[in-house]
Amino acid sequence: MVHALSNKHGLQHQHGTAWQLLNYAASGSSIDWALARKPNIYAAAYELRPAASSSTGFLLPASQIVATGEELFESLKVMSRETVV
């Protein structure tokens, strides 16, 4: 999934647990809790644009909305192909 995100527009994305990537517990998230109890389940969290270093915080500039949607869609296509039971 991370390759699909990165390949669409060349922006580098990372993968890992929310804790590993954010260096803090994501409030309201149960992903790490669920994985600790059922390690074989599939759980994902997305941290999309803008970059954490952006001065705009979570406010996405209008110029990046379409590209962000395209990247997300590519990764969701991969996830749906890979998780079909």
PyMOL Python script that loads the backbone (N, CA, C, O; Angstrom):
from pymol import cmd

cmd.read_pdbstr("""\
ATOM      1  N   MET A   1       0.810  -1.183   0.000  1.00  0.00           N
ATOM      2  CA  MET A   1       0.000   0.000   0.000  1.00  0.00           C
ATOM      3  C   MET A   1       0.858   1.253   0.000  1.00  0.00           C
ATOM      4  O   MET A   1       0.550   2.225  -0.690  1.00  0.00           O
ATOM      5  N   VAL A   2       1.936   1.228   0.777  1.00  0.00           N
ATOM      6  CA  VAL A   2       2.778   2.420   0.857  1.00  0.00           C
ATOM      7  C   VAL A   2       3.452   2.690  -0.488  1.00  0.00           C
ATOM      8  O   VAL A   2       3.693   3.844  -0.843  1.00  0.00           O
ATOM      9  N   HIS A   3       3.756   1.626  -1.236  1.00  0.00           N
ATOM     10  CA  HIS A   3       4.360   1.822  -2.558  1.00  0.00           C
ATOM     11  C   HIS A   3       3.354   2.467  -3.511  1.00  0.00           C
ATOM     12  O   HIS A   3       3.721   3.324  -4.315  1.00  0.00           O
ATOM     13  N   ALA A   4       2.094   2.060  -3.423  1.00  0.00           N
ATOM     14  CA  ALA A   4       1.063   2.661  -4.269  1.00  0.00           C
ATOM     15  C   ALA A   4       0.893   4.141  -3.938  1.00  0.00           C
ATOM     16  O   ALA A   4       0.719   4.962  -4.838  1.00  0.00           O
ATOM     17  N   LEU A   5       0.942   4.481  -2.657  1.00  0.00           N
ATOM     18  CA  LEU A   5       0.856   5.888  -2.254  1.00  0.00           C
ATOM     19  C   LEU A   5       2.018   6.682  -2.842  1.00  0.00           C
ATOM     20  O   LEU A   5       1.827   7.762  -3.400  1.00  0.00           O
ATOM     21  N   SER A   6       3.222   6.134  -2.709  1.00  0.00           N
ATOM     22  CA  SER A   6       4.426   6.847  -3.134  1.00  0.00           C
ATOM     23  C   SER A   6       4.563   6.909  -4.648  1.00  0.00           C
ATOM     24  O   SER A   6       5.035   7.910  -5.188  1.00  0.00           O
ATOM     25  N   ASN A   7       4.156   5.850  -5.335  1.00  0.00           N
ATOM     26  CA  ASN A   7       4.358   5.786  -6.780  1.00  0.00           C
ATOM     27  C   ASN A   7       3.487   6.756  -7.560  1.00  0.00           C
ATOM     28  O   ASN A   7       3.885   7.191  -8.640  1.00  0.00           O
ATOM     29  N   LYS A   8       2.334   7.105  -7.062  1.00  0.00           N
ATOM     30  CA  LYS A   8       1.401   7.941  -7.824  1.00  0.00           C
ATOM     31  C   LYS A   8       1.983   9.311  -8.147  1.00  0.00           C
ATOM     32  O   LYS A   8       1.907   9.752  -9.294  1.00  0.00           O
ATOM     33  N   HIS A   9       2.557   9.988  -7.170  1.00  0.00           N
ATOM     34  CA  HIS A   9       3.091  11.341  -7.390  1.00  0.00           C
ATOM     35  C   HIS A   9       4.525  11.514  -6.891  1.00  0.00           C
ATOM     36  O   HIS A   9       5.051  12.626  -6.908  1.00  0.00           O
ATOM     37  N   GLY A  10       5.163  10.430  -6.447  1.00  0.00           N
ATOM     38  CA  GLY A  10       6.554  10.497  -6.031  1.00  0.00           C
ATOM     39  C   GLY A  10       6.796  10.993  -4.615  1.00  0.00           C
ATOM     40  O   GLY A  10       7.946  11.092  -4.189  1.00  0.00           O
ATOM     41  N   LEU A  11       5.741  11.306  -3.880  1.00  0.00           N
ATOM     42  CA  LEU A  11       5.892  11.732  -2.492  1.00  0.00           C
ATOM     43  C   LEU A  11       6.166  10.502  -1.638  1.00  0.00           C
ATOM     44  O   LEU A  11       5.433   9.517  -1.724  1.00  0.00           O
ATOM     45  N   GLN A  12       7.201  10.544  -0.825  1.00  0.00           N
ATOM     46  CA  GLN A  12       7.571   9.384  -0.026  1.00  0.00           C
ATOM     47  C   GLN A  12       6.680   9.244   1.201  1.00  0.00           C
ATOM     48  O   GLN A  12       6.474  10.201   1.947  1.00  0.00           O
ATOM     49  N   HIS A  13       6.158   8.044   1.398  1.00  0.00           N
ATOM     50  CA  HIS A  13       5.334   7.726   2.559  1.00  0.00           C
ATOM     51  C   HIS A  13       6.024   6.624   3.347  1.00  0.00           C
ATOM     52  O   HIS A  13       6.879   5.919   2.811  1.00  0.00           O
ATOM     53  N   GLN A  14       5.665   6.472   4.602  1.00  0.00           N
ATOM     54  CA  GLN A  14       6.250   5.448   5.468  1.00  0.00           C
ATOM     55  C   GLN A  14       5.165   4.493   5.920  1.00  0.00           C
ATOM     56  O   GLN A  14       3.974   4.788   5.822  1.00  0.00           O
ATOM     57  N   HIS A  15       5.596   3.341   6.418  1.00  0.00           N
ATOM     58  CA  HIS A  15       4.634   2.409   6.994  1.00  0.00           C
ATOM     59  C   HIS A  15       5.134   1.943   8.345  1.00  0.00           C
ATOM     60  O   HIS A  15       6.334   1.962   8.619  1.00  0.00           O
ATOM     61  N   GLY A  16       4.220   1.531   9.171  1.00  0.00           N
ATOM     62  CA  GLY A  16       4.525   1.062  10.521  1.00  0.00           C
ATOM     63  C   GLY A  16       3.299   1.265  11.383  1.00  0.00           C
ATOM     64  O   GLY A  16       2.238   1.651  10.891  1.00  0.00           O
ATOM     65  N   THR A  17       3.444   1.006  12.659  1.00  0.00           N
ATOM     66  CA  THR A  17       2.319   1.248  13.554  1.00  0.00           C
ATOM     67  C   THR A  17       2.186   2.751  13.778  1.00  0.00           C
ATOM     68  O   THR A  17       3.125   3.514  13.551  1.00  0.00           O
ATOM     69  N   ALA A  18       1.016   3.155  14.223  1.00  0.00           N
ATOM     70  CA  ALA A  18       0.813   4.576  14.506  1.00  0.00           C
ATOM     71  C   ALA A  18       1.846   5.063  15.516  1.00  0.00           C
ATOM     72  O   ALA A  18       2.381   6.164  15.387  1.00  0.00           O
ATOM     73  N   TRP A  19       2.118   4.241  16.515  1.00  0.00           N
ATOM     74  CA  TRP A  19       3.094   4.608  17.541  1.00  0.00           C
ATOM     75  C   TRP A  19       4.479   4.799  16.926  1.00  0.00           C
ATOM     76  O   TRP A  19       5.167   5.770  17.242  1.00  0.00           O
ATOM     77  N   GLN A  20       4.894   3.878  16.048  1.00  0.00           N
ATOM     78  CA  GLN A  20       6.217   3.972  15.431  1.00  0.00           C
ATOM     79  C   GLN A  20       6.346   5.222  14.560  1.00  0.00           C
ATOM     80  O   GLN A  20       7.386   5.881  14.564  1.00  0.00           O
ATOM     81  N   LEU A  21       5.308   5.540  13.829  1.00  0.00           N
ATOM     82  CA  LEU A  21       5.388   6.648  12.881  1.00  0.00           C
ATOM     83  C   LEU A  21       5.188   8.011  13.517  1.00  0.00           C
ATOM     84  O   LEU A  21       5.839   8.983  13.133  1.00  0.00           O
ATOM     85  N   LEU A  22       4.297   8.084  14.480  1.00  0.00           N
ATOM     86  CA  LEU A  22       3.960   9.374  15.069  1.00  0.00           C
ATOM     87  C   LEU A  22       4.759   9.697  16.315  1.00  0.00           C
ATOM     88  O   LEU A  22       4.855  10.858  16.713  1.00  0.00           O
ATOM     89  N   ASN A  23       5.335   8.676  16.932  1.00  0.00           N
ATOM     90  CA  ASN A  23       6.074   8.809  18.189  1.00  0.00           C
ATOM     91  C   ASN A  23       5.191   9.270  19.334  1.00  0.00           C
ATOM     92  O   ASN A  23       5.678   9.799  20.334  1.00  0.00           O
ATOM     93  N   TYR A  24       3.914   9.068  19.185  1.00  0.00           N
ATOM     94  CA  TYR A  24       2.974   9.313  20.278  1.00  0.00           C
ATOM     95  C   TYR A  24       1.732   8.470  20.015  1.00  0.00           C
ATOM     96  O   TYR A  24       1.465   8.080  18.879  1.00  0.00           O
ATOM     97  N   ALA A  25       0.992   8.199  21.054  1.00  0.00           N
ATOM     98  CA  ALA A  25      -0.233   7.424  20.898  1.00  0.00           C
ATOM     99  C   ALA A  25      -1.269   8.288  20.189  1.00  0.00           C
ATOM    100  O   ALA A  25      -1.563   9.403  20.620  1.00  0.00           O
ATOM    101  N   ALA A  26      -1.814   7.767  19.106  1.00  0.00           N
ATOM    102  CA  ALA A  26      -2.846   8.494  18.373  1.00  0.00           C
ATOM    103  C   ALA A  26      -4.138   8.421  19.174  1.00  0.00           C
ATOM    104  O   ALA A  26      -4.699   7.340  19.357  1.00  0.00           O
ATOM    105  N   SER A  27      -4.602   9.546  19.641  1.00  0.00           N
ATOM    106  CA  SER A  27      -5.791   9.527  20.495  1.00  0.00           C
ATOM    107  C   SER A  27      -6.999   9.036  19.714  1.00  0.00           C
ATOM    108  O   SER A  27      -7.188   9.373  18.545  1.00  0.00           O
ATOM    109  N   GLY A  28      -7.806   8.237  20.384  1.00  0.00           N
ATOM    110  CA  GLY A  28      -9.000   7.697  19.760  1.00  0.00           C
ATOM    111  C   GLY A  28      -8.742   6.505  18.864  1.00  0.00           C
ATOM    112  O   GLY A  28      -9.676   5.990  18.250  1.00  0.00           O
ATOM    113  N   SER A  29      -7.503   6.051  18.770  1.00  0.00           N
ATOM    114  CA  SER A  29      -7.159   4.935  17.898  1.00  0.00           C
ATOM    115  C   SER A  29      -7.094   3.637  18.679  1.00  0.00           C
ATOM    116  O   SER A  29      -6.539   3.587  19.776  1.00  0.00           O
ATOM    117  N   SER A  30      -7.659   2.603  18.114  1.00  0.00           N
ATOM    118  CA  SER A  30      -7.617   1.289  18.758  1.00  0.00           C
ATOM    119  C   SER A  30      -6.771   0.307  17.964  1.00  0.00           C
ATOM    120  O   SER A  30      -6.767  -0.888  18.261  1.00  0.00           O
ATOM    121  N   ILE A  31      -6.061   0.791  16.967  1.00  0.00           N
ATOM    122  CA  ILE A  31      -5.308  -0.092  16.080  1.00  0.00           C
ATOM    123  C   ILE A  31      -4.242  -0.878  16.824  1.00  0.00           C
ATOM    124  O   ILE A  31      -4.203  -2.104  16.720  1.00  0.00           O
ATOM    125  N   ASP A  32      -3.377  -0.203  17.571  1.00  0.00           N
ATOM    126  CA  ASP A  32      -2.314  -0.908  18.287  1.00  0.00           C
ATOM    127  C   ASP A  32      -2.894  -1.847  19.334  1.00  0.00           C
ATOM    128  O   ASP A  32      -2.362  -2.938  19.544  1.00  0.00           O
ATOM    129  N   TRP A  33      -3.968  -1.447  19.992  1.00  0.00           N
ATOM    130  CA  TRP A  33      -4.636  -2.293  20.981  1.00  0.00           C
ATOM    131  C   TRP A  33      -5.146  -3.563  20.310  1.00  0.00           C
ATOM    132  O   TRP A  33      -4.947  -4.661  20.830  1.00  0.00           O
ATOM    133  N   ALA A  34      -5.802  -3.423  19.156  1.00  0.00           N
ATOM    134  CA  ALA A  34      -6.347  -4.582  18.448  1.00  0.00           C
ATOM    135  C   ALA A  34      -5.235  -5.506  17.974  1.00  0.00           C
ATOM    136  O   ALA A  34      -5.351  -6.726  18.094  1.00  0.00           O
ATOM    137  N   LEU A  35      -4.165  -4.943  17.439  1.00  0.00           N
ATOM    138  CA  LEU A  35      -3.053  -5.769  16.957  1.00  0.00           C
ATOM    139  C   LEU A  35      -2.368  -6.518  18.089  1.00  0.00           C
ATOM    140  O   LEU A  35      -1.884  -7.632  17.887  1.00  0.00           O
ATOM    141  N   ALA A  36      -2.319  -5.931  19.265  1.00  0.00           N
ATOM    142  CA  ALA A  36      -1.703  -6.605  20.411  1.00  0.00           C
ATOM    143  C   ALA A  36      -2.515  -7.828  20.820  1.00  0.00           C
ATOM    144  O   ALA A  36      -1.955  -8.810  21.309  1.00  0.00           O
ATOM    145  N   ARG A  37      -3.809  -7.776  20.625  1.00  0.00           N
ATOM    146  CA  ARG A  37      -4.673  -8.879  21.040  1.00  0.00           C
ATOM    147  C   ARG A  37      -4.919  -9.896  19.937  1.00  0.00           C
ATOM    148  O   ARG A  37      -5.146 -11.070  20.228  1.00  0.00           O
ATOM    149  N   LYS A  38      -4.881  -9.480  18.699  1.00  0.00           N
ATOM    150  CA  LYS A  38      -5.083 -10.373  17.553  1.00  0.00           C
ATOM    151  C   LYS A  38      -4.037 -10.016  16.499  1.00  0.00           C
ATOM    152  O   LYS A  38      -4.341  -9.285  15.556  1.00  0.00           O
ATOM    153  N   PRO A  39      -2.813 -10.518  16.644  1.00  0.00           N
ATOM    154  CA  PRO A  39      -1.712 -10.102  15.773  1.00  0.00           C
ATOM    155  C   PRO A  39      -1.918 -10.388  14.287  1.00  0.00           C
ATOM    156  O   PRO A  39      -1.254  -9.771  13.455  1.00  0.00           O
ATOM    157  N   ASN A  40      -2.798 -11.286  13.938  1.00  0.00           N
ATOM    158  CA  ASN A  40      -2.963 -11.639  12.528  1.00  0.00           C
ATOM    159  C   ASN A  40      -4.056 -10.851  11.817  1.00  0.00           C
ATOM    160  O   ASN A  40      -4.319 -11.093  10.639  1.00  0.00           O
ATOM    161  N   ILE A  41      -4.695  -9.916  12.506  1.00  0.00           N
ATOM    162  CA  ILE A  41      -5.710  -9.115  11.834  1.00  0.00           C
ATOM    163  C   ILE A  41      -5.038  -8.052  10.977  1.00  0.00           C
ATOM    164  O   ILE A  41      -3.854  -7.760  11.145  1.00  0.00           O
ATOM    165  N   TYR A  42      -5.790  -7.490  10.075  1.00  0.00           N
ATOM    166  CA  TYR A  42      -5.263  -6.434   9.220  1.00  0.00           C
ATOM    167  C   TYR A  42      -5.797  -5.103   9.724  1.00  0.00           C
ATOM    168  O   TYR A  42      -7.008  -4.883   9.740  1.00  0.00           O
ATOM    169  N   ALA A  43      -4.919  -4.233  10.127  1.00  0.00           N
ATOM    170  CA  ALA A  43      -5.319  -2.919  10.630  1.00  0.00           C
ATOM    171  C   ALA A  43      -4.405  -1.874  10.007  1.00  0.00           C
ATOM    172  O   ALA A  43      -3.200  -2.087   9.880  1.00  0.00           O
ATOM    173  N   ALA A  44      -4.980  -0.755   9.625  1.00  0.00           N
ATOM    174  CA  ALA A  44      -4.183   0.286   8.979  1.00  0.00           C
ATOM    175  C   ALA A  44      -4.633   1.659   9.451  1.00  0.00           C
ATOM    176  O   ALA A  44      -5.799   1.879   9.780  1.00  0.00           O
ATOM    177  N   ALA A  45      -3.684   2.563   9.474  1.00  0.00           N
ATOM    178  CA  ALA A  45      -3.980   3.970   9.746  1.00  0.00           C
ATOM    179  C   ALA A  45      -3.262   4.786   8.681  1.00  0.00           C
ATOM    180  O   ALA A  45      -2.131   4.472   8.307  1.00  0.00           O
ATOM    181  N   TYR A  46      -3.896   5.796   8.210  1.00  0.00           N
ATOM    182  CA  TYR A  46      -3.291   6.661   7.209  1.00  0.00           C
ATOM    183  C   TYR A  46      -2.966   8.007   7.827  1.00  0.00           C
ATOM    184  O   TYR A  46      -3.784   8.598   8.532  1.00  0.00           O
ATOM    185  N   GLU A  47      -1.776   8.476   7.557  1.00  0.00           N
ATOM    186  CA  GLU A  47      -1.409   9.865   7.853  1.00  0.00           C
ATOM    187  C   GLU A  47      -1.018  10.432   6.496  1.00  0.00           C
ATOM    188  O   GLU A  47       0.098  10.220   6.022  1.00  0.00           O
ATOM    189  N   LEU A  48      -1.925  11.138   5.888  1.00  0.00           N
ATOM    190  CA  LEU A  48      -1.731  11.652   4.544  1.00  0.00           C
ATOM    191  C   LEU A  48      -1.153  13.059   4.585  1.00  0.00           C
ATOM    192  O   LEU A  48      -0.730  13.535   5.639  1.00  0.00           O
ATOM    193  N   ARG A  49      -1.136  13.709   3.455  1.00  0.00           N
ATOM    194  CA  ARG A  49      -0.651  15.079   3.374  1.00  0.00           C
ATOM    195  C   ARG A  49      -1.452  15.975   4.299  1.00  0.00           C
ATOM    196  O   ARG A  49      -2.577  15.631   4.661  1.00  0.00           O
ATOM    197  N   PRO A  50      -0.911  17.101   4.685  1.00  0.00           N
ATOM    198  CA  PRO A  50       0.455  17.570   4.502  1.00  0.00           C
ATOM    199  C   PRO A  50       1.413  16.848   5.443  1.00  0.00           C
ATOM    200  O   PRO A  50       0.993  16.176   6.385  1.00  0.00           O
ATOM    201  N   ALA A  51       2.690  16.997   5.175  1.00  0.00           N
ATOM    202  CA  ALA A  51       3.721  16.371   6.000  1.00  0.00           C
ATOM    203  C   ALA A  51       3.637  16.883   7.429  1.00  0.00           C
ATOM    204  O   ALA A  51       3.178  17.997   7.679  1.00  0.00           O
ATOM    205  N   ALA A  52       4.083  16.061   8.351  1.00  0.00           N
ATOM    206  CA  ALA A  52       4.061  16.439   9.772  1.00  0.00           C
ATOM    207  C   ALA A  52       4.837  17.728  10.017  1.00  0.00           C
ATOM    208  O   ALA A  52       4.536  18.468  10.954  1.00  0.00           O
ATOM    209  N   SER A  53       5.823  17.996   9.187  1.00  0.00           N
ATOM    210  CA  SER A  53       6.637  19.203   9.357  1.00  0.00           C
ATOM    211  C   SER A  53       5.966  20.454   8.777  1.00  0.00           C
ATOM    212  O   SER A  53       6.507  21.555   8.888  1.00  0.00           O
ATOM    213  N   SER A  54       4.807  20.291   8.168  1.00  0.00           N
ATOM    214  CA  SER A  54       4.111  21.422   7.553  1.00  0.00           C
ATOM    215  C   SER A  54       3.646  22.424   8.605  1.00  0.00           C
ATOM    216  O   SER A  54       3.206  22.044   9.690  1.00  0.00           O
ATOM    217  N   SER A  55       3.748  23.681   8.275  1.00  0.00           N
ATOM    218  CA  SER A  55       3.312  24.728   9.207  1.00  0.00           C
ATOM    219  C   SER A  55       1.792  24.893   9.213  1.00  0.00           C
ATOM    220  O   SER A  55       1.253  25.637  10.032  1.00  0.00           O
ATOM    221  N   THR A  56       1.099  24.203   8.306  1.00  0.00           N
ATOM    222  CA  THR A  56      -0.360  24.334   8.235  1.00  0.00           C
ATOM    223  C   THR A  56      -1.085  23.333   9.126  1.00  0.00           C
ATOM    224  O   THR A  56      -2.315  23.321   9.176  1.00  0.00           O
ATOM    225  N   GLY A  57      -0.331  22.497   9.827  1.00  0.00           N
ATOM    226  CA  GLY A  57      -0.965  21.492  10.683  1.00  0.00           C
ATOM    227  C   GLY A  57      -1.719  20.482   9.843  1.00  0.00           C
ATOM    228  O   GLY A  57      -1.170  19.935   8.887  1.00  0.00           O
ATOM    229  N   PHE A  58      -2.976  20.229  10.190  1.00  0.00           N
ATOM    230  CA  PHE A  58      -3.772  19.263   9.440  1.00  0.00           C
ATOM    231  C   PHE A  58      -4.542  19.904   8.289  1.00  0.00           C
ATOM    232  O   PHE A  58      -5.314  19.223   7.613  1.00  0.00           O
ATOM    233  N   LEU A  59      -4.346  21.186   8.057  1.00  0.00           N
ATOM    234  CA  LEU A  59      -5.046  21.885   6.988  1.00  0.00           C
ATOM    235  C   LEU A  59      -4.348  21.616   5.664  1.00  0.00           C
ATOM    236  O   LEU A  59      -3.205  22.026   5.463  1.00  0.00           O
ATOM    237  N   LEU A  60      -5.032  20.930   4.770  1.00  0.00           N
ATOM    238  CA  LEU A  60      -4.466  20.566   3.475  1.00  0.00           C
ATOM    239  C   LEU A  60      -4.712  21.692   2.475  1.00  0.00           C
ATOM    240  O   LEU A  60      -5.856  22.099   2.276  1.00  0.00           O
ATOM    241  N   PRO A  61      -3.651  22.200   1.843  1.00  0.00           N
ATOM    242  CA  PRO A  61      -3.847  23.230   0.823  1.00  0.00           C
ATOM    243  C   PRO A  61      -4.711  22.689  -0.322  1.00  0.00           C
ATOM    244  O   PRO A  61      -4.600  21.518  -0.686  1.00  0.00           O
ATOM    245  N   ALA A  62      -5.551  23.524  -0.873  1.00  0.00           N
ATOM    246  CA  ALA A  62      -6.449  23.111  -1.957  1.00  0.00           C
ATOM    247  C   ALA A  62      -5.687  22.487  -3.120  1.00  0.00           C
ATOM    248  O   ALA A  62      -6.201  21.586  -3.784  1.00  0.00           O
ATOM    249  N   SER A  63      -4.483  22.950  -3.370  1.00  0.00           N
ATOM    250  CA  SER A  63      -3.689  22.437  -4.494  1.00  0.00           C
ATOM    251  C   SER A  63      -3.269  20.980  -4.306  1.00  0.00           C
ATOM    252  O   SER A  63      -2.834  20.342  -5.265  1.00  0.00           O
ATOM    253  N   GLN A  64      -3.390  20.442  -3.092  1.00  0.00           N
ATOM    254  CA  GLN A  64      -2.975  19.064  -2.829  1.00  0.00           C
ATOM    255  C   GLN A  64      -4.146  18.098  -2.635  1.00  0.00           C
ATOM    256  O   GLN A  64      -3.927  16.905  -2.428  1.00  0.00           O
ATOM    257  N   ILE A  65      -5.368  18.587  -2.698  1.00  0.00           N
ATOM    258  CA  ILE A  65      -6.528  17.734  -2.423  1.00  0.00           C
ATOM    259  C   ILE A  65      -6.658  16.608  -3.445  1.00  0.00           C
ATOM    260  O   ILE A  65      -6.808  15.449  -3.061  1.00  0.00           O
ATOM    261  N   VAL A  66      -6.605  16.920  -4.720  1.00  0.00           N
ATOM    262  CA  VAL A  66      -6.781  15.895  -5.754  1.00  0.00           C
ATOM    263  C   VAL A  66      -5.656  14.865  -5.684  1.00  0.00           C
ATOM    264  O   VAL A  66      -5.921  13.664  -5.726  1.00  0.00           O
ATOM    265  N   ALA A  67      -4.414  15.313  -5.578  1.00  0.00           N
ATOM    266  CA  ALA A  67      -3.281  14.382  -5.507  1.00  0.00           C
ATOM    267  C   ALA A  67      -3.395  13.466  -4.293  1.00  0.00           C
ATOM    268  O   ALA A  67      -3.086  12.278  -4.388  1.00  0.00           O
ATOM    269  N   THR A  68      -3.829  13.995  -3.164  1.00  0.00           N
ATOM    270  CA  THR A  68      -3.998  13.184  -1.958  1.00  0.00           C
ATOM    271  C   THR A  68      -5.060  12.117  -2.182  1.00  0.00           C
ATOM    272  O   THR A  68      -4.871  10.962  -1.801  1.00  0.00           O
ATOM    273  N   GLY A  69      -6.164  12.491  -2.791  1.00  0.00           N
ATOM    274  CA  GLY A  69      -7.216  11.524  -3.101  1.00  0.00           C
ATOM    275  C   GLY A  69      -6.743  10.451  -4.062  1.00  0.00           C
ATOM    276  O   GLY A  69      -7.078   9.278  -3.899  1.00  0.00           O
ATOM    277  N   GLU A  70      -5.965  10.842  -5.063  1.00  0.00           N
ATOM    278  CA  GLU A  70      -5.439   9.867  -6.026  1.00  0.00           C
ATOM    279  C   GLU A  70      -4.505   8.876  -5.345  1.00  0.00           C
ATOM    280  O   GLU A  70      -4.581   7.675  -5.602  1.00  0.00           O
ATOM    281  N   GLU A  71      -3.634   9.366  -4.488  1.00  0.00           N
ATOM    282  CA  GLU A  71      -2.713   8.479  -3.762  1.00  0.00           C
ATOM    283  C   GLU A  71      -3.476   7.515  -2.870  1.00  0.00           C
ATOM    284  O   GLU A  71      -3.190   6.317  -2.854  1.00  0.00           O
ATOM    285  N   LEU A  72      -4.435   8.027  -2.137  1.00  0.00           N
ATOM    286  CA  LEU A  72      -5.231   7.188  -1.250  1.00  0.00           C
ATOM    287  C   LEU A  72      -5.980   6.124  -2.046  1.00  0.00           C
ATOM    288  O   LEU A  72      -6.007   4.960  -1.646  1.00  0.00           O
ATOM    289  N   PHE A  73      -6.582   6.505  -3.157  1.00  0.00           N
ATOM    290  CA  PHE A  73      -7.329   5.558  -3.982  1.00  0.00           C
ATOM    291  C   PHE A  73      -6.426   4.432  -4.478  1.00  0.00           C
ATOM    292  O   PHE A  73      -6.824   3.268  -4.453  1.00  0.00           O
ATOM    293  N   GLU A  74      -5.218   4.763  -4.926  1.00  0.00           N
ATOM    294  CA  GLU A  74      -4.284   3.730  -5.396  1.00  0.00           C
ATOM    295  C   GLU A  74      -3.966   2.736  -4.283  1.00  0.00           C
ATOM    296  O   GLU A  74      -3.922   1.529  -4.523  1.00  0.00           O
ATOM    297  N   SER A  75      -3.747   3.231  -3.077  1.00  0.00           N
ATOM    298  CA  SER A  75      -3.414   2.329  -1.971  1.00  0.00           C
ATOM    299  C   SER A  75      -4.618   1.487  -1.560  1.00  0.00           C
ATOM    300  O   SER A  75      -4.453   0.326  -1.184  1.00  0.00           O
ATOM    301  N   LEU A  76      -5.821   2.047  -1.623  1.00  0.00           N
ATOM    302  CA  LEU A  76      -7.021   1.274  -1.290  1.00  0.00           C
ATOM    303  C   LEU A  76      -7.277   0.178  -2.314  1.00  0.00           C
ATOM    304  O   LEU A  76      -7.779  -0.889  -1.961  1.00  0.00           O
ATOM    305  N   LYS A  77      -6.941   0.423  -3.576  1.00  0.00           N
ATOM    306  CA  LYS A  77      -7.068  -0.633  -4.593  1.00  0.00           C
ATOM    307  C   LYS A  77      -6.144  -1.794  -4.259  1.00  0.00           C
ATOM    308  O   LYS A  77      -6.541  -2.955  -4.359  1.00  0.00           O
ATOM    309  N   VAL A  78      -4.918  -1.489  -3.865  1.00  0.00           N
ATOM    310  CA  VAL A  78      -3.972  -2.542  -3.476  1.00  0.00           C
ATOM    311  C   VAL A  78      -4.498  -3.290  -2.261  1.00  0.00           C
ATOM    312  O   VAL A  78      -4.477  -4.521  -2.237  1.00  0.00           O
ATOM    313  N   MET A  79      -4.970  -2.566  -1.253  1.00  0.00           N
ATOM    314  CA  MET A  79      -5.480  -3.212  -0.048  1.00  0.00           C
ATOM    315  C   MET A  79      -6.648  -4.133  -0.383  1.00  0.00           C
ATOM    316  O   MET A  79      -6.720  -5.244   0.141  1.00  0.00           O
ATOM    317  N   SER A  80      -7.546  -3.702  -1.230  1.00  0.00           N
ATOM    318  CA  SER A  80      -8.704  -4.539  -1.553  1.00  0.00           C
ATOM    319  C   SER A  80      -8.290  -5.785  -2.323  1.00  0.00           C
ATOM    320  O   SER A  80      -8.878  -6.848  -2.123  1.00  0.00           O
ATOM    321  N   ARG A  81      -7.298  -5.683  -3.194  1.00  0.00           N
ATOM    322  CA  ARG A  81      -6.810  -6.872  -3.917  1.00  0.00           C
ATOM    323  C   ARG A  81      -6.125  -7.851  -2.976  1.00  0.00           C
ATOM    324  O   ARG A  81      -6.304  -9.063  -3.094  1.00  0.00           O
ATOM    325  N   GLU A  82      -5.344  -7.326  -2.046  1.00  0.00           N
ATOM    326  CA  GLU A  82      -4.533  -8.171  -1.168  1.00  0.00           C
ATOM    327  C   GLU A  82      -5.309  -8.786  -0.010  1.00  0.00           C
ATOM    328  O   GLU A  82      -4.849  -9.768   0.572  1.00  0.00           O
ATOM    329  N   THR A  83      -6.453  -8.250   0.335  1.00  0.00           N
ATOM    330  CA  THR A  83      -7.178  -8.760   1.500  1.00  0.00           C
ATOM    331  C   THR A  83      -8.413  -9.570   1.139  1.00  0.00           C
ATOM    332  O   THR A  83      -9.189  -9.931   2.024  1.00  0.00           O
ATOM    333  N   VAL A  84      -8.610  -9.862  -0.134  1.00  0.00           N
ATOM    334  CA  VAL A  84      -9.749 -10.692  -0.535  1.00  0.00           C
ATOM    335  C   VAL A  84      -9.544 -12.089   0.031  1.00  0.00           C
ATOM    336  O   VAL A  84      -8.495 -12.704  -0.156  1.00  0.00           O
ATOM    337  N   VAL A  85     -10.561 -12.574   0.723  1.00  0.00           N
ATOM    338  CA  VAL A  85     -10.455 -13.890   1.377  1.00  0.00           C
ATOM    339  C   VAL A  85     -11.017 -14.953   0.481  1.00  0.00           C
ATOM    340  O   VAL A  85     -11.022 -16.129   0.845  1.00  0.00           O
TER     341      VAL A  85
END
""", "prot")
cmd.dss("prot")
cmd.show_as("cartoon", "prot")
cmd.util.cbc("prot")
cmd.orient("prot")
